[in-house]
């Protein structure tokens, strides 16, 4: 988010000059932020507090997506990976009442998630880092309590245990029908999806995740092969959104060249998008996908 704001300001001839360490100065404070119908406690250094002040409908697409899927699958459960302080949960719960499993690895952020979760029903929260396999890695953590970024490094000062989403769901949620998996985990999104293939094959959920090439590059994650692999699991409709949640393109997973062009575009200082949010539907939900994407196109027109 900081890189995107700086990039936008640069285009208008402005530069960001750091005069104090905002993250340090605010880290001991707490903000109460209105998200949907709920008041959410956030650590003072969490950039989401300012984001929701400026863009009250930030991430509202998740609520509309959940409500759309729930019409067809009223017994569904949502998995929210990178649940942060519970803002996505608040957005969904403001629109539709469905069970949600929130997973957050960062301890500081999880403590706020735990507080905020008390106002919701049908919520399970888990403090765990996820990956594509069970392992322990040396890492550096950037912006803990804010948008925590995990960077694997041989000289890392922390050792973190990673699980797969398949393992976590097997431990207590085998009976759930997962119909939406949302991920926002600072470049680890496609990595974690590789650790969820078993559940994806079983439940064929819609997948909604951030695709941030710059952050992915920092952790040596390409992502494209994982993105294209979902054709093997029967996924068909794919949509790309900009970081404001505005619909850019809807196409078929079979259009691999088109998807590859978009993948190649979204990296480096010269791209105008910053990052994508990507939504993929299984072929059994083609009609549901069309209805949702058409609705998002209309939403963009009305809110231009």
Helices and strands as residue ranges (DSSP letters): H 2-11, H 22-26, E 30-35, E 38-43, H 48-54, H 60-72, E 77-81, H 87-93, E 99-104, H 107-116, G 117-119, E 123-127, E 129-130, E 135-142, E 149-152, E 158-163, H 165-172, E 178-183, H 189-194, H 197-203, E 206-211, H 213-218, H 224-229, G 230-233, E 235-241, E 247-252, H 256-265, E 276-282, G 283-285, H 286-302
